[in-house]
Amino acid sequence: MTRRSFLLPIVLLLLAAACATPPKPPPRASRDIIVLLPDDQGKTGAIVVTSAGVERRLDRPGQTVTVEAGSPPGVPTVIPGQEVQAIAGPALAALPKPPLQFILYFEHDSTDLTPESRARLEKVLGMIRDRAPVDVSVVGHTDTVGKKEYNYALSLKRAVAVASILRGKGVDPSVLDITSHGKDNPLVPTGDQVPEPRNRRVEITVR
């Protein structure tokens, strides 16, 4: 008897406490903010946002629209750059930087860079130092003059020559990836045995 009379008040107290707990408020509707941003070259495309059967088109930099679950999108507006940064800045900072691409040209049937490309090398090196990349792709090419086997070897020599310059300027050899395409992938499509200067090149991609 004593045990039962001891337990009963505890049970009643718990039930009373449970009844006194206020009900939880209903969950808030999902709310998304969509902002249209230019790409790394400053170009802006267009997107269409659809919700509850209503479409809104965004086609200007900084244009934004708010969407709540089950409701039509709001009216698009253009917000100033500071607000764009406040909304999208953290997400943009977390994105990997887009690859950088450079083209260096060569003298005919040679591993010697043209004067213009020799001057451009300093810019390439500066961007590599700033980027601290994990991969630098160095791909050699030729025009279509000569036999396929010869051109493959020549374009490989061109890629090796550029990679050697980069190493000599302090680029980590472990990030260099050297490839030869010969005359198989011309920058300017031509017929066979055509001496096109723009195809005598090395393409560098910095990631």
N, C-alpha and C positions, 0 to 999 in steps of 0.2 A: 504493500500500500504506500509505504513511504516513497518507494522508487517511482511509482506512477504519478504521485502528486508532485514530484520534483520535475519530471519530464514535461508534463502538460503545459506549465507556464512558458517553458522555453519554446515549444512548438507554436504556441499562440503568439508569442513575441515575434518569431520569424515571419509568421503569416502577416502580422500587422505591418512589419517593416516592408514586406514585399508589396502590400497594398498601398503603402505610402509612397513608393518609388514613382516618380512622374513618368509618363510614357515618353519614349524616344521620339524626337521630331522626325518626320519623313525625310529621306535622303534628298539632297538638292539635285536638281536636274544637271546632267552633264553639260558643260559650257566650254566651247572651243573658240579660240581666236585664230583666224587664218590670215597670214600676212604674205603678200606677194613681194618677193625680193629679186633684184637683178642677179645675174650670174657673175663669176669672177671677172668677166670682160665688160660688165656694165649693161648687158643685154637683158631685156625682160620679155618673157613670153606671155601666156595667158592661161588661166585656169577657170573652170566652171564649178562652183560649189552648189550642190543640190541637197535639199532637205525638205521633207514634208511636201514633195511635189513642186517646190519652187526652186528656180535656178538663179544664181547670181554670178556674173562674169567679172573676174578681176584681170585687168590688162595694163595697169600702171604701177610703177615702182612705189612701194609703201602703201598700196591699196589694201584695205583690210575689211573683213566681215566677221561678225560674231554669229555662232550657231549654237542653239540649245537643242538637246535631244528631243525629237518629235515636233519641233517648231520650224517654221521657215527661216532661212538665213536673214540676218538684218540687212539694211541698206549699206552697200559698200561705201567706205570713206577713205580718203587719203590722209595718213597721219604723218607728222613731221619725223625727221630722222632720229631725234632723241627718243621718241616713243617707240619707234621701230627697234632701236638698240635695247631699250628696256624690256621689250617683249621677247625679241629673238636673239639678243646678244649672247646669252649663255649657251644657247643651242648652237649658234654659229661658231663660237669659240671652241666648242668641242669637236667640230667637224675637222677631218684631215684637210690639209691644204691641197688644192688642185695641183696636178703635175705641171711642171714647167718644161717647155720644149724649145730646143734650139736646133738650127741647121747651120753647119759649117761646110763651105764649098772648097773644092780642090782643083788644082791645075790638071790639064789633060794628061791622062796616063801617068799619074804621079801621086805621091803621098804628101806633096807640099800644099799647104793651105793657100788659098788666094789671099792677097793683102787685106781685103775687107774682113775675111773670116779670122785671120790672125788677130786683128784689132778687136773683133767681137769676143774672142776667148776671155778677155779680162772680165767682161760682163757675165759670161757663163760662170767663171770661177767665183765672182762675187755673189751670184745667186746661190751657188752650191754652198758657199760658206754660211750664208744667211739661213739657208733652209736646213742645214745639217741633215741631209737625206739618209734614208736607209737603203736606197737603191738609185744608181745612176746607170741608165741604159745607154750604151754607145754602139750604134748600129751603122756599119759601113755599107755604101752603095756605089754603083758605077753607072755610066750610061750604057747604051747597048752595043757600042763598038767593041769588037773582039769576041773571042770564044767565051762560053759560059764558065769554064773552069778557070780561065785566066782572070776573068772579072771577079769571080768569087775570092780568089787569092788577093787580088788588088784591093777589094773593098775591105777584106779582113785586115790588110796592112794599114789601111787608112784608119780603121777603128782602133787598132793597136797604137798607132802613132798619136792619136788624140788622147787615148787613155794614158799613154806615157807622159804626155804633157800635163794632164790633170794630176797624176801621181806626183810628178816633179814639183807641182805647185801646192802640195800638201793634202790632196784629196785621198781619203782612206782607200787603199786598194780593195778592201773587202766589200765595198759598196759598188764597185764597178762591174757591170755585166757587159761583156764584149761579144758582139754578134756580127755576122757578115751575111748580106743578102745578095751580093753580086749585082747583076742587072735584072733580077726578077721583080723588083718592086720600084719602078721608076716614079719619081715625083711628078714628072711630066710625061705622060704616055707618048711613046713614039714607036715607029717601026724598028726593025732590027738594023744594026750598024749605023745608028744616027748619033752624031756627037753632040749631045745636049748638055751644056754646062751645068744646068740646075739638077741634073741627075748624078753628077759627080760630087757626092756629099757624104757627110756623117751626121746622123740625127742623134741628138742627146736628149734624153728624157729624165728629168730629176723628180723623184718621188719621195 
